[in-house]
Amino acid sequence: MNNRVEMLLKEIRHNIDERRTRGVFPEGYEASVENEHLDVLGVRSEIGTSFEAQIALVHTLQGLVSSMAPIEHDASRNKAVRFIREVAMSRHQLRRMNNELVQINHIITEILVSLVEEVAKSHSRGSAILSSELQAVSERTQLIDGLVVVVRGLEKQVSELQAQIQNQK
């Protein structure tokens, strides 16, 4: 039996190798199938691409924060001119800072939405697996209940037969 199984496995591997050389199975096909099975079973989540996207967003956020322009000061010696220039620069700087904060807010929102979606996916996968397992347990419980009824009926018949045999002796 083991020899036959080994021969079948060897034949399947050979067929897969032949198909791969013909280009039927692309590079990484087995890994993608395995990952898909693991995702269906809830063993792992699709953390790779979403995690990389979140890291990219965090790096973008860090770049925006580090490139924020500092508040400018006027170096004029005349106090009145310096005051007027600083008031004008303050208005310009407030607009620029508002735009920068809007961009930062947008990236933070993207990161949070991505995280919430990942948590929701993970929760729904876990719920689907739990629901499937509960369904299987329920079906098995119903089957066991049916078997208990059958066994009790058979026990009753056996005891009736034993009583008949005792009466005939």
C-alpha positions in Angstrom: 0.0 0.0 0.0 2.8 2.5 0.9 4.7 1.6 -2.2 1.6 2.4 -4.3 1.0 5.7 -2.5 4.7 6.7 -3.0 4.4 5.8 -6.7 1.3 8.0 -7.1 3.0 10.9 -5.3 6.0 10.5 -7.5 3.8 10.5 -10.6 2.0 13.6 -9.4 5.2 15.5 -8.7 6.5 14.5 -12.1 3.4 15.7 -13.8 3.6 19.0 -11.9 7.3 19.4 -12.9 6.4 18.8 -16.6 3.5 21.3 -16.5 5.8 23.9 -14.8 8.4 23.5 -17.5 5.6 24.0 -20.1 4.5 27.2 -18.3 1.2 25.9 -17.1 2.1 26.5 -13.4 3.8 29.9 -13.0 6.6 30.5 -10.5 5.3 30.6 -6.9 2.0 28.8 -7.9 2.3 26.3 -5.0 3.0 29.0 -2.5 0.0 31.0 -3.6 -2.3 28.0 -3.4 -0.9 27.1 0.0 -1.4 30.7 1.2 -4.9 30.6 -0.1 -5.6 27.4 1.8 -4.1 28.9 5.0 -6.3 32.0 4.6 -9.4 30.0 4.1 -8.6 28.0 7.3 -7.8 31.2 9.1 -4.3 30.1 10.0 -2.7 33.3 8.6 -4.0 36.5 7.3 -3.1 38.5 4.2 -0.7 40.5 6.2 2.0 40.9 3.6 0.6 43.4 1.1 -1.5 45.4 3.5 1.2 45.5 6.1 3.7 46.7 3.4 1.2 49.4 2.3 0.7 50.5 5.9 4.5 50.7 6.4 4.8 52.8 3.2 2.1 55.1 4.5 4.0 55.5 7.8 7.2 56.3 5.9 5.3 58.9 3.8 3.9 60.4 7.0 7.4 60.5 8.6 8.7 62.2 5.4 5.9 64.8 5.6 6.5 65.5 9.2 10.3 65.8 8.8 9.9 68.1 5.8 7.6 70.6 7.5 9.1 74.0 7.1 10.1 75.8 10.3 8.5 79.1 11.3 10.3 81.9 9.5 11.5 85.0 11.3 12.3 88.4 9.8 15.8 89.8 10.5 15.0 93.4 9.7 16.4 95.9 12.2 13.4 98.2 11.8 10.8 97.1 14.3 7.8 98.4 12.2 9.0 96.7 9.0 9.8 93.5 10.9 6.3 93.5 12.5 4.6 94.0 9.1 6.7 91.3 7.4 6.2 88.9 10.2 2.4 89.4 10.1 2.4 88.8 6.4 4.7 85.7 6.8 2.5 84.4 9.6 -0.5 84.4 7.3 1.5 82.6 4.6 3.0 80.1 7.2 -0.5 79.4 8.6 -1.8 78.5 5.1 1.2 76.3 4.5 0.9 74.6 7.8 -2.8 74.0 7.2 -2.0 72.3 3.9 0.7 70.2 5.6 -1.7 69.2 8.4 -4.4 68.3 5.9 -1.9 66.0 4.1 -0.8 64.4 7.4 -4.5 64.0 8.5 -5.2 62.3 5.1 -2.3 59.8 5.6 -3.2 59.1 9.2 -6.8 58.5 8.1 -5.6 56.0 5.4 -3.5 54.1 7.9 -6.4 53.9 10.4 -8.9 52.8 7.7 -6.5 50.2 6.5 -6.0 48.9 10.1 -9.7 48.8 10.8 -10.3 46.9 7.5 -7.6 44.3 8.5 -9.2 43.8 11.9 -12.6 43.5 10.3 -11.3 40.9 7.8 -9.6 39.0 10.5 -12.7 39.1 12.6 -15.0 38.0 9.8 -12.6 35.1 8.8 -12.6 34.0 12.4 -16.3 34.3 12.7 -16.7 32.3 9.5 -14.4 29.6 10.8 -16.2 29.5 14.2 -19.6 29.4 12.4 -18.4 26.5 10.3 -17.0 24.6 13.3 -20.2 25.2 15.3 -22.2 23.9 12.3 -20.1 20.8 12.3 -20.5 20.3 16.0 -24.2 20.8 15.7 -24.5 18.2 12.9 -22.4 15.7 14.9 -24.5 16.3 18.0 -27.7 15.6 16.0 -26.1 12.5 14.5 -25.0 11.3 18.0 -28.6 12.0 19.3 -30.0 9.9 16.4 -27.5 7.1 17.2 -28.5 7.1 20.9 -32.1 6.7 19.9 -31.2 3.8 17.6 -29.0 2.2 20.2 -31.7 2.5 22.9 -34.2 0.9 20.5 -31.8 -1.9 19.8 -31.1 -2.4 23.5 -34.9 -2.7 24.1 -35.1 -5.3 21.3 -32.2 -7.2 22.7 -33.7 -7.2 26.2 -37.1 -8.3 24.7 -35.3 -11.1 22.9 -33.4 -12.1 26.0 -36.7 -12.2 27.9 -38.3 -14.4 25.2 -35.2 -16.7 25.3 -35.5 -16.9 29.1 -39.2 -17.7 28.8 -38.6 -20.6 26.4 -36.1 -22.3 28.6 
